[in-house]
């Protein structure tokens, strides 16, 4: 198993040129399967993990999140980026303290987002949002600077799809020390291109949650990193619900025939043991 510092260096190098996909497992098993498929790095998903606990997205505790990061990072020999939500705190100093705890789990990177959870003011005010990124940067530097910091602006997620404001925030997060920038759910390729241009030369992560583009198309726009968020978890839940609903409503089992053969999936994990 590579040391956390080695994985952090590998993760940083991936952002220097080209474009790579960083898929999102929701537990150690899905992480190991993605590693077997040849991906170069992985990222946790707050929603995918929360659903494994029977909770909604953003419903897990800091302790639960830290244990999950430790489990996923410890299950693979790949860099793992943490979806660390809003840092599980509001004030910058508290965010910094929680980031310090996240670094100890063995992750290679983490993101801090600016959504507040308040429906009336769904984004933290600009100055506070920047201060939170700056605090995360400070504590990462205090720990040696290896962990890659992604600054996320959530306007397009929380009902404030203002491209100019999103770019203003991402540029400020870059100035505050974010290594990578991320605005989930940008609506068009033109908006993605605008963000890439506005924060260059800093790398940009793009979320792909549906079949609206390709890796090649995003690479042509200058995107460095592509994640799928809870997308893979939703696919898994969809197959599960479809098969279970058939059993509950019709008493038939055809959905189970579409599952991966036992020997194939069990054998994959046996080879990892």
N, C-alpha and C positions, 0 to 999 in steps of 0.2 A: 504494500500500500504506500503510495507516495505521501510524503509529509505535507501538511497544510500549506507550508510556505512554497513548496514546489508546485502544488496545484494552483496556488494564487498566481505564481509567475506564469504558468501555462495559460491560465485564464486571461491574464492581461495581454499575453502575446496574441491570443485569438482575436483581440479587438484592434490589432494594428493594421490589418489589411484583409481584404476579401469579405465574405459574408458567411456566417454559420448559423445553424439552427440549434437553439437551446431548448429542447422539449421539457415538459413539466410533469415529472412523476408525482404521485400523491402518497407513496410509501416506499419502504425499502425494496419490496418486490418489483414494483413498477420501475424503480430506479435501476435495478440490476438488469431488467429486461431491456431498457433503453440503452444501457451501456453495452450490452451484447450486440445491439443493432448497429453500433459503431459511431454513435454521436460523440462529439468531442467534449461536451460539457452539458450539465443539466441545471435546471432551476426548479425550486419548489413552487407550489401553487397554493395560495392561501385558501382559495375556494375548495380545490380538490382535497386538501388535507382536512378542512373543516367538515366536509361531508362525511369523511370516514368516522368522525366523532358524533355524527348526527346533529351538527351545528351549522348555522348559516355562515357564509363568508363574513370575515371580520368578527366572528363570534368566539374565537379561541382565546385562551389566556396566554400571557407571556410565557409561563412555565410550560404549557403544552406546546407552544411554538418552538421553544428552545430544545425541548426533548425531541421534537420532530426533526429539527435541523441536525441535531447530533446523530439521529438514527439514519437519515438519508445520506449525510456526508460520510458517515462511517461505513456505509454499505457498498460504496463504489470507489474505484480508483480514478475518479474524474473530478474536475472542478465542479462545485455545486454553488449556484447563486441562490441566495435566500430572498424569497418574497417576504420582507419583514414589515409589510403593511406600513403603518404610520409610525413605526418605532415603538408602538405600544405605550405612547406617552404624548403629551402635548408640549410641555416646556422643553426647550433645547437641551438643558442639562440632563433631564430625565431621559430624553432620546439618546443622548451620548452614553449614559450609564447602561441602557439596554443594548445599544450597539456593542459595547465592550463585552457584554455577556454573550452576544451572538457570535462574536469573533472567536470565542473560546470553543465553539461547537465544531470547528474545523471547516467552516465554509470558506469559499474563495471570493465571494462577492455578496453584496446585499443591496436592496433598494429601499429607499425611504420615499413615501408618497405624501402628497399635500391635501388629501381628503380629510375632512374634519369629523364626519359622521353626523353633522348637524344639518338637517334638511333645509333649514332657513339660510344657512351660510355654509354650503357643502365643501368649500375650500378654505383652508386656513388663510388668514390675511397674508398679503405678499411678504411683508417684512418678517413675520414669524416663520413663514415657510422657508425663506432663505436662511434664517438663523438656525433652523432645524438641520438643514443640509450642512451648514458650516460646523455645527456641533458634531455631527457624524464624521465629517472630514477630520476634525481635530482628534477625536478619539482613535480613529483608524491610524492617523499619523503617529500617535502616542504608542500604538501597538506595532509599529514598524512599517506601516503604510502599504502592506501587501494586498489587503482585501480591497477589491474593486467596488467603488461606490456608484450606484445608479440613482439619479434624481428623477423622480416620477411626478408628472403633473396630471391630475385626474379629471380635468374639466370635461372631457368628452365622455367620461364614465358617469359623472354625477349630475349631468344635465346642464352644464355650462360650456357648450361646445364653441368656445371663442378662440379661433386659431391665433389671433394676435396676442391675446393674453397668455395662451399656452406657450407661445414662443418666448414672450417676455419672461415668463417664469423659468423655462428651461435654460435660457441664456443666463439668468441670474444664478440658477443652480450650478451651471458650469463654472461661472466665476467664483462661486462659493466652494468649489472643490469637487463637484461630481465628475467622475471619470466617464460616465455614460449617461445618456439622456433618453427618456422614455415617456411617451404620451399615449397611453392605451386607448384603443378604439378610435383613432383618427379615421375619418369617414371615407377619404378618397386617396388615390395615389398622389394627386396633386398636393394634398395637405401633407402627406408623408414627405414628399420631395421638398416642400417648403421648410419643414422642420429640419431635415438633413442639412439643407443649405444654411439655415439660420444658426445652427450650433457648430458647424464645421470649424475645425477638424475633429471635434469630439465625436465619438461613435454614437449611433442611435440604435436603440432596440425598438422593434415594431412587433405588436401583437397581431397574430393571425388566428382568429377564432372561427373562421368560416372559409369557404372556398371562393375567395375573392381575388386572389393573386397567386404568384408562384415565387419560389426562392430566386429564380433567375430575374424576374421582374423587379423584385425589391433590391437585389444586388445591383442591377442597372441604375437604380436611383441613388446608390451610395449607402444603403442600409448595411450596417455591420452585423447586427444580431437580430434573430427572429425567435420569438417565443410563442407558445400556444396557450398559455394560461391554464384555465381549467378545461380546455378543449378535449384533451385525451381522457380526462376523468368523465366528462359529459358523454363521450362515446361509450365508455365502459358502463356508466350508469344507464344509458339508453338501452343497450343490449340486455342488461340485467332486468330492467323494468319491463321490457317487452316480453321476455321469456317468463318472468314471474307473473305478469298479468294474464298471459295465456293459460298458465296453470290455474290461477285463481278463478278466472272467468269461464274457462272452457274445459278444464280438466284434461287438457292435452299437453304434450311435451315436445312439440316439434322445434321450439326455440332452442332446446338443449342440444339438438343435433348440429346447430351452427357454432357451438363452442369449439375452442381449440382442443384437440385430443389430449387426454390426461398425460400420456407418455411424453408428448412434445413439450408441454409447459413444465411438467415435473422434472423431466430430463434436463431442461435448461438450467434450472436451479441446482440440480445435482452436480452439474459441471462447474458451478460457481463455488460449491462447498469446499 
